[in-house]
Amino acid sequence: MQATDISLDFSIKSHIFYLNHAAVSPWPTVTAHEVQKFANENAQLGATHYIQWLKIEQELRENITQLINAPSCDDIALVKNTSEALSFVAYGLSWEAGDNVVIAQQEFPSNRIVWQSLKAQGVEIKLIDLYESSQKSPEDKLIAAIDSKTRLLSVSSVQYADGLKMDLKTLGDYCHNASVLFCVDAIQSIGAINFDVQSIQADFVMADGHKWLMSPEGLGFFYCHKRLRSQIKPSQYGWHMVENQFDFDSSTWSEAKTARKFECGSPNMLGIHALNTSIKLILSRKIEFIEHLLVKNSRYIVKKLKTVPQITVQSDTTDTRISGIVAFRHHSISSETLYNELMAQNVICAMRHGNVRFSPHYYTSTEVIDGAIEILNKVIKTTIQL
Ligand SMILES: Cc1ncc(COP(=O)(O)O)c(C=O)c1O
């Protein structure tokens, strides 16, 4: 695959320096076309071809299964977002007072609040500082917090603020041996980095489509290990989550045997068409190749940032930790000022944990990165002169 082909995957305007895929990604051109096509079809034919739409829904489940190497598409539920899937786990398990859940202090609120909300049921939350100064690795810090009362460890595959890539295999192996449930919020890596639910021995994995999967907000997926499917009681009920979902006349019902039991009502068909198109693009490009190009882009950003006076890269960019997120700050100019000025000049980025955060994707060109760094240099010069 040539780099020139990849640049054609997106139609983002040339005056936009888009470095914010860890927040919300632009849609690939094919995805935008699919949404337009689906809109036209709905306007002109309504749901005449609903059977065909159901086939696309099934295709999406199969494509997600392939992307994360799940054993079966029966393990995949289509959900609104990551938070909803995390809530399914938290409110589907039965807890005993005194149980505890281990999470990192630095987690995105979705992967903290839901666990803290279990306090009313007597569940203790152990918040572990991944960066507390000690010789231990972030994984060892989490593992050290696990005790005989720990039911579950929930972690992001990549930390949202600085891009720290977690060693999920180490965590999964430990949890498996200690009979602790292993839950992975994978929104910051699926679509960006190769991900294998089986090799990391994950029990639950969830991700939304609007970041590295390059799709609209409002549709994500939830992987639930087959062994645990019956142990997670649904917290939402409706026609769609029963075994015979099209048998509207029956007065009896049972939960679907597959992960569809977590899908209470009508599917998000528009989102399904979009997400399926984006994932098909990812699969056609190959996730290993996407990861290779993305890491190359992150490294290039780091290299360029090192040429900018008074900027320090805050992310761990060593080989095993680097991801699609690079966080940095200036020694004297506040990150808020830098962020506001960059945004005003179309460098689309984010500010997280007091750092400016750049997140390219695989298709981001060196010209876009060079342009963003040039603007950063200008912003710094002008701010210092003021
Ligand atoms: C690690 C992580 N989890 C979850 C979310 C958001 O999840 P949701 O799909 O519920 O909006 C984000 C968004 O930034 C995130 O970075």
The ligand as an ORCA input file, in Angstrom:
! r2SCAN-3c Opt
* xyz 0 1
  C     -10.409      5.927     28.050
  C     -11.767      6.459     27.684
  N     -12.862      5.793     28.028
  C     -14.092      6.233     27.684
  C     -14.258      7.403     26.975
  C     -15.622      7.885     26.580
  O     -16.480      6.856     26.505
  P     -17.917      6.897     25.819
  O     -17.811      5.983     24.659
  O     -18.810      6.380     26.878
  O     -18.219      8.297     25.456
  C     -13.144      8.143     26.606
  C     -13.309      9.422     25.871
  O     -12.445     10.230     25.791
  C     -11.876      7.652     26.961
  O     -10.769      8.311     26.588
*
